[in-house]
Amino acid sequence: MRIPVRSFLFVPGDSEKKLGKARESAADALVLDLEDSVAAGRKPEARRMVAEYLRSGAVRPGLELWVRINPLRGDHVLEDLSAIVGARPSGLLLPKAEGPQDIRILSHYLDVLEVREGPTDARTEIIAVATETAASTFALGEYRNAGLERLYGMTWGAEDLSADIGASSNKDADGRLSLTYRMARSNMLLGAKAAGVHALETAYPDFRDLEALSSTLTGARREGFSGGFAIHPAQVAPLNEAFSPSAEDIAMAEKVVAAFASAPDVGTIGIDGRMFDRPHLTQAEKVLAIRDAFADRGN
């Protein structure tokens, strides 16, 4: 598993102003949107603008450029792919993925189009939005043994799921997500981890409430999420902070790694009155690898 992307910022693919401002973002990745934020009549223009943006190279070094295409079962996906694959996006966000078969089909499309465009060292990755239909929630465990080499990660969504099942709301009376959607989120997290890919938190809808966003992201990282999505530039800093190892995380990881290095033949070791075993060492090594990777990015 490669070093995670902490923050993906959505940018409407047909907005010249927002595409221009996004260049200044501190996000690890932009998601140039061809789906929900673009009206049907504007999609051809959005494809043209996104392809031009991808080819321009006018972004800071290290900024990944992803594209949210339209759903596989819709009317626009082939036009999306034909227009943008040659511009070499870092990856594609596939909405309404109903299971690993959708990722496999998209991968086959990419195989063909990448041959058309000629050889490159980079391989277009895929993120599956894996809970937006009722059917998709029953396939979350099937990603594990599907052999999906392009699959970078999985994320979830509550809005499209509630529409698909005919719910009047996805919230309880107290404003908390209803059990159905909390279950979909948890199962997506487990499905992603079982498949060995990154689990990504969905976008927080109220971009003005940064305190609630930070609290949500802290909990998400504690559960095992490695990054998330922003719908507004103000949400990027909380994402980067939440999904970066804290000073305390790094200090403990260094202690664990040093302790096992000093006693390489033991399976468990005591540190500060607590017992640590080999899985703790693996996690500590991941923390330090992420720290080093973000340091190399300059943030």
C-alpha positions as CSV (number, residue, x, y, z in Angstrom):
1,M,0.0,0.0,0.0
2,R,1.5,3.3,-1.0
3,I,1.7,6.4,1.2
4,P,-1.8,7.8,1.7
5,V,-3.3,10.9,0.3
6,R,-4.7,12.9,3.3
7,S,-6.9,15.4,1.5
8,F,-8.8,15.3,-1.8
9,L,-10.4,18.6,-2.7
10,F,-13.4,18.5,-5.1
11,V,-13.4,21.1,-7.9
12,P,-16.2,21.6,-10.4
13,G,-14.7,20.7,-13.8
14,D,-16.6,23.4,-15.6
15,S,-15.6,26.3,-13.4
16,E,-12.6,28.2,-14.7
17,K,-12.5,30.4,-11.6
18,K,-12.5,27.4,-9.1
19,L,-10.0,25.4,-11.2
20,G,-7.7,28.4,-11.1
21,K,-8.0,28.9,-7.4
22,A,-7.5,25.2,-6.7
23,R,-3.9,25.5,-7.9
24,E,-3.2,27.4,-4.6
25,S,-4.7,24.7,-2.4
26,A,-2.6,22.8,0.2
27,A,-4.6,19.6,-0.6
28,D,-2.6,16.5,-1.5
29,A,-4.9,15.9,-4.4
30,L,-7.6,17.7,-6.4
31,V,-10.7,15.8,-7.7
32,L,-11.8,17.5,-10.9
33,D,-15.5,16.7,-11.1
34,L,-17.4,15.7,-14.1
35,E,-20.4,14.3,-12.2
36,D,-22.7,15.9,-9.7
37,S,-21.4,19.5,-9.8
38,V,-21.7,19.6,-13.6
39,A,-25.1,20.0,-15.3
40,A,-25.8,17.5,-18.2
41,G,-25.6,20.3,-20.8
42,R,-22.2,21.4,-19.5
43,K,-20.5,18.0,-19.4
44,P,-18.8,18.3,-22.9
45,E,-17.3,21.7,-21.9
46,A,-16.2,20.3,-18.5
47,R,-14.4,17.4,-20.2
48,R,-12.6,19.8,-22.4
49,M,-11.6,22.0,-19.5
50,V,-10.5,19.1,-17.3
51,A,-8.4,17.6,-20.1
52,E,-6.7,20.9,-20.7
53,Y,-6.1,21.4,-17.0
54,L,-4.5,18.0,-16.7
55,R,-2.2,18.6,-19.7
56,S,-1.2,22.1,-18.6
57,G,1.0,21.0,-15.7
58,A,0.3,24.3,-14.1
59,V,0.1,23.0,-10.5
60,R,2.7,22.7,-7.7
61,P,5.0,19.6,-7.7
62,G,3.5,16.6,-6.0
63,L,-0.2,17.7,-6.3
64,E,-2.1,14.7,-7.6
65,L,-4.9,15.3,-10.1
66,W,-7.8,12.9,-9.9
67,V,-11.1,13.0,-11.9
68,R,-14.6,12.0,-10.7
69,I,-16.2,10.5,-13.7
70,N,-19.9,9.7,-14.2
71,P,-21.3,6.3,-13.0
72,L,-20.5,3.2,-15.0
73,R,-24.2,2.5,-15.7
74,G,-24.9,6.0,-16.9
75,D,-24.8,7.8,-20.3
76,H,-21.6,9.8,-19.9
77,V,-18.8,7.5,-18.7
78,L,-17.3,6.5,-22.1
79,E,-17.2,10.1,-23.2
80,D,-15.5,11.0,-19.9
81,L,-12.8,8.4,-20.3
82,S,-12.2,9.1,-24.0
83,A,-11.7,12.7,-23.2
84,I,-9.4,12.5,-20.2
85,V,-7.4,9.3,-20.1
86,G,-4.9,10.7,-22.6
87,A,-4.3,13.7,-20.3
88,R,-3.0,11.2,-17.7
89,P,-4.9,11.9,-14.5
90,S,-3.4,10.4,-11.3
91,G,-6.6,8.5,-10.8
92,L,-10.4,8.2,-11.2
93,L,-13.1,8.4,-8.6
94,L,-15.9,6.0,-9.6
95,P,-19.3,7.0,-8.1
96,K,-22.0,4.4,-7.5
97,A,-19.7,1.4,-7.7
98,E,-21.8,-1.6,-7.0
99,G,-18.9,-4.1,-6.4
100,P,-15.6,-5.3,-7.7
101,Q,-17.0,-6.1,-11.1
102,D,-17.4,-2.4,-11.7
103,I,-13.8,-1.7,-10.9
104,R,-12.8,-4.6,-13.2
105,I,-14.8,-3.2,-16.1
106,L,-13.3,0.3,-15.6
107,S,-9.9,-1.2,-15.4
108,H,-10.4,-2.9,-18.7
109,Y,-11.5,0.4,-20.3
110,L,-8.3,2.0,-18.9
111,D,-6.2,-0.8,-20.2
112,V,-7.4,-0.2,-23.7
113,L,-7.3,3.5,-23.6
114,E,-3.8,3.6,-22.1
115,V,-2.6,1.4,-25.0
116,R,-4.1,3.9,-27.4
117,E,-2.3,6.8,-25.7
118,G,1.1,5.1,-25.6
119,P,3.5,3.9,-22.8
120,T,3.9,5.7,-19.5
121,D,5.4,4.8,-16.2
122,A,2.3,5.9,-14.3
123,R,-0.8,3.8,-13.9
124,T,-4.2,5.4,-13.4
125,E,-5.6,4.4,-10.0
126,I,-9.2,4.0,-9.0
127,I,-11.2,5.0,-5.8
128,A,-14.6,3.3,-5.5
129,V,-17.5,5.2,-3.9
130,A,-18.8,1.9,-2.6
131,T,-22.0,2.6,-0.6
132,E,-24.2,4.8,-2.8
133,T,-26.7,2.1,-3.7
134,A,-28.4,-0.5,-1.7
135,A,-26.9,-3.3,-3.8
136,S,-23.4,-2.0,-3.3
137,T,-23.5,-2.4,0.5
138,F,-23.8,-6.2,0.1
139,A,-20.6,-6.4,-2.1
140,L,-18.2,-4.7,0.3
141,G,-16.6,-7.9,1.4
142,E,-16.1,-9.0,-2.2
143,Y,-13.3,-6.6,-2.9
144,R,-10.9,-8.6,-0.8
145,N,-10.1,-11.4,-3.2
146,A,-10.9,-9.6,-6.5
147,G,-7.3,-8.9,-7.5
148,L,-8.0,-5.2,-8.4
149,E,-4.5,-3.9,-9.0
150,R,-5.6,-0.4,-9.8
151,L,-7.8,0.0,-6.7
152,Y,-6.2,2.7,-4.5
153,G,-9.0,3.0,-2.0
154,M,-12.7,3.0,-1.1
155,T,-15.0,5.7,0.3
156,W,-18.6,5.9,1.2
157,G,-21.5,8.3,0.8
158,A,-24.9,8.8,2.6
159,E,-26.7,11.2,0.3
160,D,-27.0,9.0,-2.8
161,L,-27.7,5.9,-0.6
162,S,-30.7,7.6,1.0
163,A,-32.1,8.6,-2.4
164,D,-31.6,5.1,-3.7
165,I,-33.6,3.5,-0.8
166,G,-36.3,6.2,-0.7
167,A,-35.4,7.5,2.7
168,S,-36.9,10.9,3.7
169,S,-33.6,11.6,5.6
170,N,-30.4,9.9,6.5
171,K,-30.4,11.4,10.0
172,D,-32.1,10.5,13.3
173,A,-34.2,13.1,15.2
174,D,-31.0,14.1,17.1
175,G,-29.2,14.9,13.9
176,R,-26.9,11.9,14.0
177,L,-26.6,9.6,11.0
178,S,-29.1,6.8,11.2
179,L,-28.0,3.3,11.8
180,T,-28.3,2.3,8.1
181,Y,-25.7,4.8,7.1
182,R,-23.4,4.2,10.1
183,M,-23.5,0.6,9.2
184,A,-22.6,1.3,5.6
185,R,-19.6,3.4,6.7
186,S,-18.3,0.8,9.1
187,N,-18.7,-2.0,6.5
188,M,-16.9,0.1,3.9
189,L,-14.0,0.6,6.3
190,L,-13.8,-3.1,7.0
191,G,-14.1,-4.0,3.3
192,A,-11.3,-1.6,2.4
193,K,-9.0,-2.9,5.1
194,A,-9.8,-6.5,4.1
195,A,-8.9,-5.6,0.5
196,G,-5.6,-4.0,1.6
197,V,-6.6,-0.5,0.2
198,H,-7.1,2.9,1.8
199,A,-10.4,3.8,3.5
200,L,-11.4,7.4,2.9
201,E,-13.8,9.5,4.9
202,T,-16.6,11.1,3.0
203,A,-16.9,14.9,2.6
204,Y,-18.4,16.8,5.6
205,P,-21.4,18.8,4.3
206,D,-21.2,21.9,6.5
207,F,-17.9,23.5,5.3
208,R,-18.4,26.4,7.8
209,D,-18.3,24.2,10.9
210,L,-14.6,23.4,11.1
211,E,-14.8,22.4,14.7
212,A,-17.3,19.6,14.0
213,L,-15.2,18.6,11.0
214,S,-12.0,18.3,13.0
215,S,-13.8,16.2,15.6
216,T,-15.2,13.9,12.9
217,L,-11.8,13.5,11.3
218,T,-10.1,12.8,14.5
219,G,-12.5,10.0,15.1
220,A,-12.1,8.7,11.6
221,R,-8.3,8.5,11.9
222,R,-8.7,6.7,15.2
223,E,-10.9,4.1,13.5
224,G,-8.5,3.5,10.6
225,F,-9.3,6.0,7.9
226,S,-6.2,7.4,6.1
227,G,-7.7,10.5,4.4
228,G,-10.8,12.2,3.2
229,F,-12.6,14.6,0.9
230,A,-13.2,18.3,1.1
231,I,-15.9,20.3,-0.7
232,H,-14.4,23.6,0.2
233,P,-10.8,24.8,0.5
234,A,-11.3,25.7,4.2
235,Q,-11.7,22.0,4.9
236,V,-8.2,21.1,3.6
237,A,-6.1,22.1,6.6
238,P,-8.2,20.1,9.1
239,L,-7.9,17.1,6.8
240,N,-4.1,17.4,6.5
241,E,-3.8,17.9,10.3
242,A,-6.1,15.0,11.2
243,F,-4.4,12.5,8.9
244,S,-0.8,13.4,9.7
245,P,0.9,11.6,12.5
246,S,0.9,13.8,15.7
247,A,4.0,14.5,17.6
248,E,2.8,12.0,20.3
249,D,2.2,9.3,17.6
250,I,5.7,9.8,16.2
251,A,7.4,9.8,19.6
252,M,5.7,6.5,20.5
253,A,6.4,5.0,17.1
254,E,10.1,5.8,17.5
255,K,10.1,4.2,20.9
256,V,8.5,1.0,19.6
257,V,10.8,0.7,16.7
258,A,13.9,1.4,18.8
259,A,12.8,-1.1,21.5
260,F,12.3,-3.9,19.0
261,A,15.6,-3.1,17.2
262,S,17.4,-3.5,20.5
263,A,15.8,-6.9,21.0
264,P,15.2,-8.4,17.6
265,D,14.4,-11.9,18.8
266,V,11.5,-11.1,21.1
267,G,7.8,-11.2,20.2
268,T,6.6,-8.8,22.9
269,I,8.3,-6.0,24.8
270,G,7.4,-3.6,27.6
271,I,7.5,0.1,27.0
272,D,6.4,2.7,29.7
273,G,4.4,0.0,31.5
274,R,2.6,-1.3,28.5
275,M,3.2,-4.5,26.4
276,F,3.8,-4.2,22.7
277,D,3.9,-7.0,20.2
278,R,4.9,-7.4,16.5
279,P,1.6,-5.9,15.1
280,H,2.4,-2.7,17.1
281,L,5.9,-2.7,15.5
282,T,4.3,-2.9,12.0
283,Q,1.9,0.0,12.9
284,A,4.8,2.1,14.3
285,E,6.8,1.5,11.1
286,K,3.8,2.7,9.0
287,V,3.6,5.9,11.2
288,L,7.2,6.7,10.6
289,A,7.0,6.0,6.9
290,I,4.0,8.4,6.6
291,R,5.9,11.0,8.6
292,D,8.9,10.8,6.2
293,A,6.7,10.8,3.1
294,F,4.9,14.0,4.2
295,A,8.3,15.6,5.1
296,D,9.5,14.8,1.6
297,R,6.4,16.6,0.2
298,G,7.3,19.6,2.3
299,N,4.3,19.5,4.6
